[in-house]
Amino acid sequence: MASGGRIPQTLLFAGPEGVGKATLARRFAALLLGDAQRIEQDDLSLESNIELIAGREKWPAEKRNDDPLMFASHPDFVTFAPDGPLRQITIAQMRLLKDRAPLKPLKGNWRVFLIDQIDRANEQAANSLLKTLEEPPPHLILILTARNPYDLLPTIRSRAVMFRLAPLSDAEMREFVAFRGLNEPEKRRKLAAGSPGFAVSLDLESYEWRRAAMLALLKVAGGLEPFGSWLKHSESIAMRRAEKLDSYLDVLYLLVEDVLRLAHGVAAIRNDDLRGELEAIARHVSFEWLRAAVVRIDELMELVRRNIQKSVALDALAAAPGR
């Protein structure tokens, strides 16, 4: 597209977390704009950027709205990333995007705006973005990333050319974790399921703590353990105030996916070191139970954006996943 000069003004890169969507966006921008080193400074996985985003969570909402989060190490490349304690793309950011969109490039022919994780935009922000998508200035290329494109408004999807990024193959992941010299490479490879960024960024100690809690929740919800065995985990989760509900729900999704696979005779699972316990759950629950549990987890994921109290939400899920 770049060599032929036929570049859609809105691109949507869809795929699992950590598969390389934002990385591809930055490298495509570097192809168009040059100065790749400056563009790479906007990588959200860099420690300095992680610290900046985490620090903004302590700001009052009014301060964040007055100073919307964006990264612009290169004058013609801007990254908008989820902001605040709920990690959302906000209407203040999309208004800033709209204000900056008409500005001509300082160098070359293009300006490139990356909206990373557009599926975390609230309704107001998504509607505000639509106004820019309907009539983008001729010099602007918008790149959107999303885990699931069907979480977006249909009107946003219809205005974008979509590229689906598939997970890496098992052989490619083995090569990647070996090249990066990651600790516990086999565990990381299996948990990552083809997403190299996930393999690198995964904090195994935190993941295993959350996984132990979510496994206990599944056993209680599935009727293998009494509700009382969940309470000690609920109390510990309530005390870890800095951790967000969605970090637990992400782990729970992976466990439920493994249970579903085992229930239908699929040998490959992500949490392979828990195979025996997950097989016991798979034998005990029905497909209808699993489907209902996924619906409830989806509902809670939606409520994350409303700042629901995590321990209460998980208690309710443990008590009645199918209702």
N, C-alpha and C positions, 0 to 999 in steps of 0.2 A: 504493500500500500504506500509506503514511504517513497520507494524508488519510482513508483508510477504517479505519485502526486495525487492519488485518489484516497484521501484519508477521511473516514466518517468523522463528523464533528462530535459525536458522542459514542464512546466505546464502553461496554460493560464486560468486565472480567469476572467470571463466576467460578467458584470452586471451593474446596474445603479450606479450613483455616491452615495457614502455613504452607500452602502449595506453591506460592510465589506470585500472587496476583499483583501486589503493590511493587514487588521487585521488577516484574515485567513492565509495569507502567512507568517506573523510573527509567528503565533501560530504553524503552520506546521513546520517552521524552528526550533522553540523551542523544538518541539517533537523530531526532529532529532539531534539537537545540544546541547540541555539543556540550562541552564542559561537564562530563559525567561525574567527575569527582565532587563538584559542588552539589549536583542533584542528589547524589547518594548521601549527603549530609542530612537529608530529610527522611532517611530510613527510620521508621518508628521503633525499630528494635535496638537502635543505638542507646547505650546507657544514658547518655545526656538527655535524649528525647524522652525516654521512659521516666526519668526523674522530673523533667519539666511537666509532663502530663500528670504524674502522680501529685506533684506539688499543687497543681491547679485544683485538685479535688477539695482542698482545704479553703479555697477562695469562696466568698459568698457569691450567690448566683448573679447579683447585680454587677459585681466586678468582672465575672466571666463574660457577661453580656456586653459590657463596655469594651472588653478586650478579647474578641473572639479568637479561638485557637486556630492558628495556621502556621505552616512552615514554608519559608521562601528563601532558601539559601541561594538559589539561582533566580535572577530577576524575572525570568519568564516561565518559571515553574513553581506552582503553589500547591501545597498539600493541605487538605482539610481532614482532620482526624477526629474521632469521637472524643468528647470532652466531658469533664465534670464527674461526680461520683457515680452517675448512672451511665457514663460513657456513651453519650448520644451525639449524633450530628444535630446541631441546634439551628433554630431559625436565625439567630444572630450570625452564625457562620454563613448560612446561605444568603443572607442579605449582604454580607461583606463580599461574597462571591459575585453576586449580582452587580454590586457597585464597581468591582474591579474588572469584570468581564469586558466592558467596552474599551479599556485601556489598551493601546497598541503595544506590540512587542518592542522592547528596547533594542533587541538584536534579532535579525532574521525575520521570518515570516509568521511565526507561530507563538502563541502562548498556550501552555498546557496546564490544566487544573486537574489534580487528582483528588477525588472524594473517596477516601478509604473507608470501607465498611458503610456504604450508603444504606444498607439494610438496618443500620442503627439510627437512621433519621427519624425524628418524631413526625407526626402528621403535618404540623405547621411547616417544618423544615422541608419536607418532601414537596408540599404544595408550592412553597417559595421557589424551590429548584426548578419546578416545571416551567415557570415563567422564563427562565434562562434557556431551558431546553427547547422551548417553542420557537425562539428566534435568537439563536446564538450568533454573536458577531463572527464575521468570516475568518478572523485570525485565531479563534479560540477552539481548542480541542479539549473536551471533557472526558476524563477517564473515571469510571465508577468501578468499585470493587464490592462484591457481595458474596457471602457464603451460599445463600439460596436466593436466586433472582426472583423467585415467586413470593418472597416476602416484600417485594417492592410494589409500588402502585403500578397497575397495568399501563397507565399512561407514560410512566418513566421507561418501562421495558420497551414499549412500542417505539420510543424515540432513540433507542440505542442499538448498535450492532453488537451482538453478544458473542463472546468467546468463552468457551468452557475449558477450564484448566483441569485436566485429569490428574489423579494422584500418580506419583512415580511408581514404577514397577518394583517388585521385591529386589531384583538384582541391582537396580539403580539405587535403591535405598541402602543396601548393604555397602555399595561403593561409596555412597555419600557419608554415612556415619564413620566408615573407616578413614576416609579422607580428612574428616573434621576431627578425628581422634576423640569422639565423645565417650564419656564414661557409661558403663552399662549399655553398650551398643545394641545388644539383642533386645533388651527390654524397650529401649527407646524406639528401635525400628518397628517392633510390633505395635506399640502404642500409637506411633505416628501414622501408621496405615498409609504410607505413601506421601506424607506431607513433611518435607525436609525442615521447614521453619518450625513446625511443631516439635520435631525431634530435637532441635537445637535449643529452643526456648523452654522446654518442659522442665520444671522444677520437680524432680522425682520425689523428694521428701514431702513437699506440700501435696503433690498429687496422691501419694500413697496414704497420707493422713485423710484426705477427703474421700478417697476411695474406700477406706475402711468404714467411714461413716455411712457412705451411700450403699455399701454392701449390706450393712446392718439394717438400713432402711428397707432395702429390697426384701430381706429375709422376713422382716416384720410385716411389710405390706403384702407379701406373698403367703403369709400364714405359717411360715416355718419357725418363727420365734415370737414370743409374747411381746406386747407393746413396751413393757418395762425394760426390755433389753435395749431399746432405742433411746431411752431417756438420757443415759449418760452421754451419748453422742450429741443429742439435742442441746444439752447444757453446755458442752464444750464448744459447739458451733456458735451458740449465743454469745459466748465470751470472746470469740474471735471477731471483734466488731469490724476490723478493717477488711475482712474477706466478704466478697459479694455473693449473693445468692446464685448468680449465673455460673460462678466458678464451680459450685457444687452440682448444679443441674447439668453442666457440660460433662462432668464425670459420670453422673447418673445415666445420661443418654448412652455413653459408651458401654456401661454395664448392661443396660437393657438390650442394646444391640447384640452384645455377646450372648445373652440369654436366648434371644430370638434365633440367632445362628445355631446355637447348640440344640435348641428345641426342634430344629428342622434339619439336623444332621450335617451342618456345615462345620468342618473341623477347625478352620482358621478363625481365631478370635484375637482380639487385641490384648485383653487381660489374661494372657495364657497362664500366668503363675497362679491364677485363682480358678483354674478350670474345674477342679473338683467341687468347689462351693457353688460355682455358677451352674454346673450340670445338675446339682441337687435342686436349685431353684427352677431350672428348665423342666425338670421332671414333675414339679409340683404345680406349676401354673399353666393356664390354658392360653391359646392364642388370643382369645377375647380379653383375657386379663391383661395381656401385654399391650394390646391395642388401646385399651382403656387407660392403662398407665401412661402410655405415650401422650395421649390426649391431655391428661392431667399435667404432665411435665410441660407440654406446649403452653398450656394455660398459665402455668407459673412463670414460664419464660416471658410471656407477654406482660405479666404483672411486675416483672423486674423493673420495667421502665416507670412503674409507679412507686418504686421504693418500698415494696412490701417487706415486712419483717421476715428475715430468712428462717429463723428457728420455728416460728409459728407456721409458715408455709410448708416446711418440711414435715412438721408434726402432723399436719392435716393430710399430707400425702402418705405418710406411713400408716395413718389410721384408716384411710379409705381411698386407695388409689383408683378404684374403678367407678367412683361416683362423680 
